[in-house]
Amino acid sequence: MVAEWILSAVTAGGYALVGAVATDAWETARSGVTHLFSRTNQRRADLATEWADDTSAEITAAPAGQQTQVRRRWEQTWQQRLADLVEEHPDLGEELRTWVDDLRRRLPAAEQARVNTFIARDHATQYNAPDGTITVNVGPDRSSTS
């Protein structure tokens, strides 16, 4: 089982990589993810580079009305790829976290705000609305809006 802090880095990594597309941080993102996958073998490094290029190309080519949908799909794809990588190679967890932290700092402010990490523990109930508003009714005449 992958540690919670690694899962947090995986989630943030997917958001950060996609957030870097078409920004000054893109080359850092692309080379960083390629380097992570290169730690396993050259074939995976080549695939990571190809996947990163496909990600960038599809996002930048998407019509404005489809940008959010395309970005979300790529975020999920990258989160899964990164999760698979660290599940197979848990020793890469700290390197992943370092790359994500560095990349997040390089993102434009608007993209930094999109990178969210939510962790619920100890039977907690959590309500998250990264791209919107959520209303939670917690009892009669009580509600909370975020």
Secondary structure, 3 states (H helix, E strand, C coil): CCCHHHHHHHHHHHHHHHHHCCCCCHHHHHHHHHHHHHCCCHHHHHHHHHHHHHHHHHHHHCCHHHHHHHHHHHHHHHHHHHHHHHHHCHHHHHHHHHHHHHHHHHCCHHHHHHCCCCCCCCCCCCCCCCCCCCEEEEECCEEEEC
